[in-house]
Amino acid sequence: MKAAVLFSGGKDSALAALMLARDYQVELNTFVFDQHHPLPAVEAAAEALSLPLIRRTFGIALRDRLVAMIRQCGYPNDAINLVHRYAINALAEEYAVVGDGTRLNDRVPMLTFGEVQRIEAKYGCSYVRPLLGFGRTEVNRLVDRLLIVQYGESSTLQNGDYEHELRDAFIMQGADPSAFFPQRHEQSLVCGMK
């Protein structure tokens, strides 16, 4: 049975994909807003995991809506949760099993229990979060055993996180994204398997 995993190229989504690959035929799915947005680092991460990558496009209109939402709120959490919900719903329309790399102590992106129940009931799918019972310490311990990972600040590491294109949209509008996004927020990018 196929399972779709939302994939940023980072350690959490990679570890979740590896866990699900034991029982399912995993297809990695990365969403972009701009169909021309390059993803070479994400493609390399998927290749390192030996799992197929499917690129999906939300469209610029959603990106612009999220940027406006972030400007209005003053922080990105609600916008990131909204786009994550859209991604899960889009995959749930096609797959019986949908997964992601959200962890026990994540705040963003994180769907509520009620949102998960609605998605599963609406689409008849299973929304699987294999890392939900794992805190950051244990995820890092497992990642250190299995993966080669590069770390860097969100603004410099080119993984497939929604944040990159949103930051770029702020810059294109002449706004400083650092006024809205957390400072020194570290991201990860999988470079290989051990």
Protein Blocks (a to p, Z undefined) as FASTA:
>chain_A
ZZddddehiaklmmmmmmmmmmmccddddddfblklcckkmmmmmmmnopacddddfbjk
lmmmmmmmmmmnopaklmmmmmmmmmmmmmmmmpmbdcdfbdfklcbdcddfklmmmmmm
mnopacddfklmpcfklmmmmmmmmpccddddfklmccfbfklmmmmmmmmnopafklmm
cghiacdddfbdZZ
